[in-house]
Amino acid sequence: MAEFKFVLQRDKRFIEESIEVNNNELIIIKSAKYDLISILKFEELYDQIIESHLEFKSFLHTSSLSAISNARRSYISNHEVRSKLNRHVFNTLNLSKLYLDKTFHEKDKKFFVKDLTKDESLHEKVLELRERIESENFGYKLCCKLRNYVQHNMLPINMIEKGFNRLEGTKGKTILAHFVLPLKKNEIKNKDIRNKLLDNFEEKIDLHLVMDEYIYAISQMHIQAREFIKPTMNNALSIFKNRQISIEEQYGKGLTDISLYESNIRLLSLDVEWFNVVPYIQEKYSVALNYRNIEHNTYL
């Protein structure tokens, strides 16, 4: 037997009340909870990917500035910089692989949008975007292969090329600095990373550049999926909110923790405040950005 249980106050007394739930409503509410949890995990994982990539970029720029102010060559400091950059890249690649496997996996038949919306036409649009990215974004394709390579062979960053020079015509006041993480084709080429893919790059591949392109591709997929699942999300939220309103209309407001029980086991609460994390993340990262195309100017 399923029922809603809650506590209401009458004449300074607290009374526990219950409402029986039929099997059809039970299935609907449990399905809505499943949808909301799936969407929360979907957004949380994306948040982790973007945060990890931004940490990588932030440390890379910080290291570049430090290299200008301290020109003394130090193998130990270079080791520490490479180590931290490797951790950032490795973390981002693994988080992204987890995300991609959970949102679209042919072998395991996992298709996040299709599974959540049950809409075959939306699934076709997801396929179209992924196929376009596969054909146009070589940085994305390389990083997909690179993740498996670094998992079983070697760390991605083995060397750093850095330096600076003063620009002519600025009386030595303007400094042009470079801080590059090169991948050499002959070092990463294997049975997965083949010449057909590597021919799209220069002899030295800029890891920073391809990571930006990789994250941009994932962002494009995510923003599209977010748009497609929005009606499902809103419908699930309305199921919880409307049922809470209907109970409050019958018993009055100020009810304590309206919860669904099945065989006296608590399944869930109608309070969905925990879901506020989702619109926060959606506002935090509301568009797909190609960070490679962003130039910063913090001076007037």
C-alpha positions as CSV (number, residue, x, y, z in Angstrom):
1,M,0.0,0.0,0.0
2,A,1.2,3.5,-0.9
3,E,0.3,6.7,0.9
4,F,1.2,10.3,1.6
5,K,2.0,11.0,5.2
6,F,2.4,14.5,6.7
7,V,1.8,16.3,10.0
8,L,-0.6,19.2,10.5
9,Q,-1.3,21.4,13.5
10,R,-4.8,21.7,15.0
11,D,-5.6,23.6,18.2
12,K,-1.9,23.5,19.3
13,R,-1.8,19.7,18.6
14,F,0.2,18.0,15.9
15,I,-1.7,15.3,14.0
16,E,-0.3,12.8,11.6
17,E,-2.5,12.4,8.5
18,S,-2.3,10.1,5.5
19,I,-3.8,9.9,2.0
20,E,-3.9,6.7,0.1
21,V,-2.2,6.7,-3.3
22,N,-3.4,4.5,-6.1
23,N,-1.0,2.5,-8.2
24,N,-1.2,4.8,-11.3
25,E,-0.3,7.9,-9.3
26,L,2.5,6.0,-7.5
27,I,4.1,5.1,-10.9
28,I,3.8,8.7,-12.1
29,I,5.4,10.2,-9.1
30,K,8.2,7.6,-8.9
31,S,8.9,8.2,-12.6
32,A,9.0,12.0,-12.1
33,K,11.5,11.6,-9.3
34,Y,13.7,9.4,-11.5
35,D,13.6,12.1,-14.2
36,L,14.6,14.9,-11.9
37,I,17.4,12.9,-10.3
38,S,18.7,12.0,-13.8
39,I,18.7,15.7,-14.9
40,L,20.4,16.7,-11.6
41,K,23.2,14.2,-12.2
42,F,23.4,15.3,-15.9
43,E,24.0,18.9,-14.9
44,E,26.3,18.2,-12.0
45,L,28.6,16.1,-14.2
46,Y,28.7,18.9,-16.9
47,D,29.5,21.4,-14.1
48,Q,32.5,19.3,-13.1
49,I,33.8,19.1,-16.6
50,I,33.7,22.9,-17.2
51,E,35.1,23.7,-13.8
52,S,38.0,21.2,-14.4
53,H,38.8,22.8,-17.8
54,L,38.7,26.3,-16.4
55,E,41.1,25.3,-13.6
56,F,43.4,23.9,-16.3
57,K,43.3,27.1,-18.2
58,S,43.7,29.3,-15.1
59,F,46.7,27.4,-14.0
60,L,48.2,27.5,-17.5
61,H,47.9,31.3,-17.7
62,T,49.2,31.7,-14.2
63,S,52.2,29.6,-15.1
64,S,52.8,31.7,-18.2
65,L,52.9,34.9,-16.1
66,S,55.2,33.3,-13.5
67,A,57.6,32.2,-16.3
68,I,58.0,35.8,-17.4
69,S,58.7,37.1,-13.9
70,N,61.1,34.3,-13.1
71,A,63.3,33.5,-16.1
72,R,65.7,31.2,-14.2
73,R,65.5,27.7,-15.5
74,S,64.5,25.1,-12.9
75,Y,63.8,21.5,-13.7
76,I,62.1,21.1,-10.4
77,S,59.6,24.0,-10.9
78,N,59.0,22.8,-14.5
79,H,58.2,19.3,-13.1
80,E,55.7,20.8,-10.7
81,V,54.0,22.8,-13.4
82,R,53.8,19.8,-15.7
83,S,52.5,17.6,-12.9
84,K,49.7,19.9,-12.1
85,L,48.7,20.5,-15.7
86,N,48.7,16.8,-16.3
87,R,46.4,16.2,-13.4
88,H,44.0,18.9,-14.7
89,V,44.0,17.4,-18.3
90,F,43.7,13.9,-17.1
91,N,40.8,14.8,-14.8
92,T,39.0,16.7,-17.6
93,L,39.4,13.8,-20.1
94,N,38.1,11.2,-17.6
95,L,35.1,13.3,-16.5
96,S,34.3,14.0,-20.1
97,K,34.5,10.3,-21.0
98,L,32.1,9.5,-18.1
99,Y,29.8,12.2,-19.3
100,L,29.8,10.9,-22.9
101,D,29.3,7.3,-21.9
102,K,26.3,8.2,-19.7
103,T,24.6,10.5,-22.3
104,F,25.3,8.6,-25.5
105,H,26.7,5.1,-25.7
106,E,25.8,2.9,-28.8
107,K,27.1,-0.4,-27.4
108,D,25.2,-0.1,-24.1
109,K,22.2,1.6,-25.7
110,K,22.3,4.6,-23.4
111,F,20.8,7.7,-25.0
112,F,20.1,10.4,-22.4
113,V,17.7,12.5,-24.5
114,K,15.8,9.6,-26.0
115,D,15.6,7.6,-22.7
116,L,14.2,10.7,-20.9
117,T,11.9,12.1,-23.5
118,K,10.9,8.9,-25.4
119,D,11.0,11.1,-28.5
120,E,12.7,9.4,-31.5
121,S,12.7,12.7,-33.5
122,L,14.8,14.4,-30.8
123,H,17.2,11.4,-30.8
124,E,17.7,12.0,-34.6
125,K,18.6,15.6,-34.0
126,V,21.1,14.5,-31.3
127,L,22.6,12.2,-33.9
128,E,22.8,14.9,-36.5
129,L,24.8,17.2,-34.1
130,R,27.2,14.5,-33.0
131,E,27.8,13.5,-36.7
132,R,28.5,17.2,-37.6
133,I,30.9,17.5,-34.7
134,E,32.7,14.3,-35.6
135,S,33.2,15.6,-39.1
136,E,34.2,19.2,-38.3
137,N,35.8,19.3,-34.9
138,F,39.2,17.5,-35.1
139,G,40.2,18.6,-31.6
140,Y,37.2,16.7,-30.2
141,K,38.0,13.6,-32.2
142,L,41.7,13.7,-31.1
143,C,40.8,14.2,-27.4
144,C,38.4,11.2,-27.6
145,K,41.3,9.1,-28.7
146,L,43.8,10.8,-26.5
147,R,41.9,9.9,-23.3
148,N,42.3,6.2,-24.0
149,Y,46.0,6.8,-25.0
150,V,46.9,8.6,-21.8
151,Q,45.0,6.0,-19.7
152,H,47.2,3.2,-20.9
153,N,50.4,4.7,-22.2
154,M,51.8,8.0,-20.9
155,L,50.8,11.4,-19.4
156,P,49.7,13.9,-22.1
157,I,52.2,16.7,-21.2
158,N,55.8,15.8,-21.4
159,M,57.2,19.2,-22.4
160,I,56.4,22.9,-22.2
161,E,57.6,25.5,-24.7
162,K,57.7,28.9,-23.2
163,G,59.4,32.3,-23.7
164,F,58.8,36.0,-24.3
165,N,60.1,38.9,-26.3
166,R,59.5,42.7,-26.2
167,L,57.6,44.1,-29.1
168,E,59.2,46.6,-31.3
169,G,57.7,50.1,-31.4
170,T,56.6,49.9,-27.8
171,K,59.9,51.0,-26.2
172,G,60.2,47.6,-24.6
173,K,57.1,48.1,-22.5
174,T,54.9,45.4,-24.2
175,I,55.8,41.8,-23.8
176,L,54.6,39.0,-26.1
177,A,54.7,35.7,-24.1
178,H,54.0,32.2,-25.2
179,F,53.4,29.1,-23.1
180,V,52.6,26.1,-25.2
181,L,51.9,22.4,-24.4
182,P,52.9,20.6,-27.6
183,L,52.0,17.1,-28.5
184,K,54.3,15.4,-31.1
185,K,52.6,13.3,-33.7
186,N,55.2,10.6,-33.7
187,E,54.8,10.1,-29.9
188,I,51.0,9.8,-29.8
189,K,50.5,7.9,-33.0
190,N,49.2,4.4,-32.4
191,K,46.5,2.0,-33.5
192,D,43.8,4.4,-32.3
193,I,45.4,7.7,-33.2
194,R,46.2,7.3,-36.9
195,N,47.7,9.4,-39.6
196,K,44.2,10.1,-41.1
197,L,43.3,12.1,-38.0
198,L,46.8,13.5,-37.3
199,D,47.0,14.9,-40.9
200,N,44.6,17.6,-39.8
201,F,47.2,19.1,-37.4
202,E,50.6,20.7,-37.6
203,E,53.6,18.6,-36.6
204,K,53.4,20.0,-33.1
205,I,49.8,19.8,-31.8
206,D,48.8,22.5,-29.3
207,L,47.1,20.5,-26.4
208,H,45.6,23.7,-25.0
209,L,43.9,24.4,-28.4
210,V,42.5,20.9,-28.8
211,M,41.2,20.8,-25.3
212,D,39.3,24.0,-25.9
213,E,37.8,22.5,-29.0
214,Y,36.9,19.3,-27.2
215,I,35.1,21.1,-24.4
216,Y,33.3,23.3,-26.9
217,A,31.9,20.1,-28.6
218,I,30.7,18.7,-25.3
219,S,29.1,22.1,-24.5
220,Q,27.3,22.1,-27.8
221,M,25.9,18.6,-27.1
222,H,25.0,19.6,-23.6
223,I,23.1,22.8,-24.4
224,Q,21.2,20.9,-27.1
225,A,20.2,18.1,-24.7
226,R,19.3,20.6,-22.1
227,E,16.9,22.3,-24.5
228,F,15.3,19.0,-25.5
229,I,14.7,17.7,-22.0
230,K,13.3,20.9,-20.7
231,P,9.6,19.9,-21.2
232,T,10.2,16.6,-19.4
233,M,11.9,18.5,-16.5
234,N,9.0,21.0,-16.2
235,N,6.4,18.3,-16.3
236,A,8.2,16.3,-13.5
237,L,8.4,19.4,-11.4
238,S,4.7,20.2,-12.0
239,I,3.7,16.7,-10.8
240,F,5.4,17.3,-7.5
241,K,4.2,20.9,-7.1
242,N,0.6,20.3,-8.2
243,R,0.2,17.3,-5.8
244,Q,1.6,19.4,-2.9
245,I,-0.8,22.2,-3.7
246,S,-3.8,19.8,-3.9
247,I,-3.0,18.4,-0.5
248,E,-2.5,21.9,1.0
249,E,-5.9,23.0,-0.5
250,Q,-7.5,20.1,1.3
251,Y,-5.7,20.3,4.7
252,G,-4.3,23.8,4.8
253,K,-0.8,25.2,4.3
254,G,2.1,24.7,6.7
255,L,2.0,20.9,6.5
256,T,5.3,19.3,7.6
257,D,7.2,17.2,5.1
258,I,4.6,15.7,2.8
259,S,6.2,12.3,2.0
260,L,5.3,9.3,-0.1
261,Y,5.5,5.9,1.6
262,E,5.2,2.4,0.1
263,S,4.7,-0.5,2.5
264,N,5.7,1.9,5.3
265,I,9.0,2.7,3.6
266,R,9.7,6.4,2.8
267,L,10.3,6.9,-0.9
268,L,10.5,10.6,-1.4
269,S,9.3,14.1,-0.3
270,L,7.1,16.4,-2.4
271,D,9.5,19.2,-1.5
272,V,11.8,19.6,-4.5
273,E,14.0,22.4,-3.2
274,W,17.0,20.2,-3.7
275,F,16.4,20.6,-7.4
276,N,17.3,24.3,-7.3
277,V,20.9,23.2,-8.0
278,V,19.8,22.6,-11.6
279,P,18.7,26.1,-12.6
280,Y,21.8,27.4,-10.8
281,I,24.1,25.4,-13.0
282,Q,22.1,26.1,-16.1
283,E,22.4,29.9,-15.4
284,K,26.1,29.5,-14.5
285,Y,26.9,27.9,-17.9
286,S,24.0,29.0,-20.1
287,V,25.7,28.8,-23.5
288,A,28.3,26.7,-25.4
289,L,31.6,28.7,-25.4
290,N,34.6,28.0,-27.5
291,Y,37.2,29.4,-25.1
292,R,39.8,29.5,-27.8
293,N,38.0,32.4,-29.4
294,I,38.0,34.5,-26.2
295,E,40.5,37.4,-25.9
296,H,40.8,39.2,-22.6
297,N,41.4,42.9,-22.2
298,T,41.3,44.0,-18.6
299,Y,42.7,47.5,-19.2
300,L,40.9,50.6,-20.5
